[in-house]
Amino acid sequence: MSTKRKRSVSQKSQITNHKSKRSPIRLLVLDVDGCLTDGRLYIDDRGRELKVFDTKDGHGLRKAAAAGLAIVWISGRKSPATLVRARDLGVRHVYQGVRNKRARYEAVCKRLRVAPEETAVLGDDEPDVEMMRSAGLSACPSDAAPAAKKSADVVLESPGGRGAVREFVELALARNGRSFELLLR
């Protein structure tokens, strides 16, 4: 049983005792459904899928990129909408239809030459837990599944698809001693 104390983003100053505080975050790894979206799928009568992404989260990802953080999306589902949004935000590393997220995460870390302790992972459900446990910093949206909440270093105040990614970015930047407000001005 983990003895980690859960923190909310509003308690950023308490993160100084985090397991890997010495390592700066260089790579953000995000699940898509339930983190970048609210996890609901909209499918019309022709089988076309629609997803809703929050513009605040997109702004946060742009600031993360401006701060020099690499961004990776790893999703268990395949969706054209995910690729469109990633392209819009300039996210170059998008992996869809991934059954073993931890193996993909480890391969990405190796390919990008980033140690796991230099990564921050945002996940919301059981398939994300092993990535979260491997990361230097892990978080989940407020509406995440119990397994993700148990594994996360930080349970964010916002739900998935409604600002959780932006909070996650702010948390990673604060860990690196960067101010979210000063970027992209």
Backbone hydrogen bonds, N-H to C=O, Kabsch-Sander energy under -0.5 kcal/mol:
donor,donor_aa,acceptor,acceptor_aa,energy
6,K,4,K,-0.5
7,R,153,D,-0.8
11,Q,8,S,-2.1
12,K,9,V,-1.2
14,Q,11,Q,-2.0
15,I,12,K,-2.0
16,T,13,S,-0.8
17,N,14,Q,-0.9
18,H,15,I,-2.1
21,K,18,H,-1.6
23,S,20,S,-2.0
26,R,118,E,-3.5
27,L,118,E,-1.6
28,L,70,A,-3.0
29,V,120,A,-2.9
30,L,72,V,-2.8
31,D,122,L,-2.1
35,C,32,V,-1.8
36,L,31,D,-0.5
36,L,32,V,-1.7
37,T,32,V,-1.7
42,Y,50,L,-1.8
43,I,41,L,-0.6
44,D,48,R,-2.4
47,G,44,D,-2.1
50,L,42,Y,-3.1
53,F,51,K,-0.5
54,D,36,L,-0.7
58,G,54,D,-1.7
59,H,55,T,-2.5
60,G,56,K,-2.1
61,L,57,D,-2.2
62,R,58,G,-2.1
63,K,59,H,-2.0
64,A,60,G,-2.2
65,A,61,L,-2.3
66,A,62,R,-2.3
67,A,63,K,-1.6
68,G,65,A,-1.7
69,L,64,A,-2.4
70,A,26,R,-2.6
72,V,28,L,-2.6
73,W,93,H,-2.6
74,I,30,L,-2.5
75,S,95,Y,-3.0
83,L,79,S,-1.3
84,V,80,P,-2.2
85,R,81,A,-2.3
86,A,82,T,-2.5
87,R,83,L,-2.4
88,D,84,V,-2.2
89,L,85,R,-1.8
90,G,86,A,-0.8
90,G,87,R,-0.8
91,V,86,A,-2.6
92,R,90,G,-0.7
93,H,71,I,-0.8
94,V,92,R,-0.9
95,Y,73,W,-2.8
97,G,77,R,-0.8
98,V,75,S,-2.6
99,R,97,G,-0.5
101,K,99,R,-0.7
104,R,100,N,-1.9
105,Y,101,K,-2.9
106,E,102,R,-2.8
107,A,103,A,-2.2
108,V,104,R,-2.6
109,C,105,Y,-2.6
110,K,106,E,-2.2
111,R,107,A,-2.7
112,L,108,V,-2.8
113,R,109,C,-0.6
113,R,110,K,-0.7
114,V,109,C,-2.6
118,E,115,A,-2.5
119,T,116,P,-1.8
120,A,27,L,-2.4
121,V,137,L,-2.5
122,L,29,V,-2.7
123,G,121,V,-0.5
123,G,139,A,-2.0
128,D,125,D,-2.2
129,V,125,D,-0.6
129,V,126,E,-1.3
132,M,128,D,-2.4
133,R,129,V,-2.5
134,S,130,E,-1.3
135,A,131,M,-1.3
136,G,116,P,-1.7
136,G,119,T,-1.0
137,L,119,T,-1.5
139,A,121,V,-2.3
140,C,154,V,-1.7
142,S,158,S,-2.5
144,A,141,P,-1.7
145,A,124,D,-2.9
148,A,145,A,-0.7
149,K,145,A,-2.2
150,K,146,P,-2.4
151,S,147,A,-1.4
152,A,148,A,-1.8
153,D,138,S,-1.0
154,V,138,S,-1.5
155,V,7,R,-1.5
156,L,140,C,-2.9
156,L,154,V,-0.7
161,G,35,C,-2.6
162,R,159,P,-1.7
164,A,159,P,-1.1
167,E,163,G,-2.1
168,F,164,A,-2.4
169,V,165,V,-2.6
170,E,166,R,-2.5
171,L,167,E,-2.3
172,A,168,F,-2.3
173,L,169,V,-2.9
174,A,170,E,-2.4
175,R,171,L,-2.1
176,N,172,A,-1.4
177,G,174,A,-1.5
178,R,173,L,-3.2
180,F,178,R,-0.5
182,L,179,S,-0.6
183,L,179,S,-0.5
183,L,180,F,-1.0
185,R,182,L,-0.6
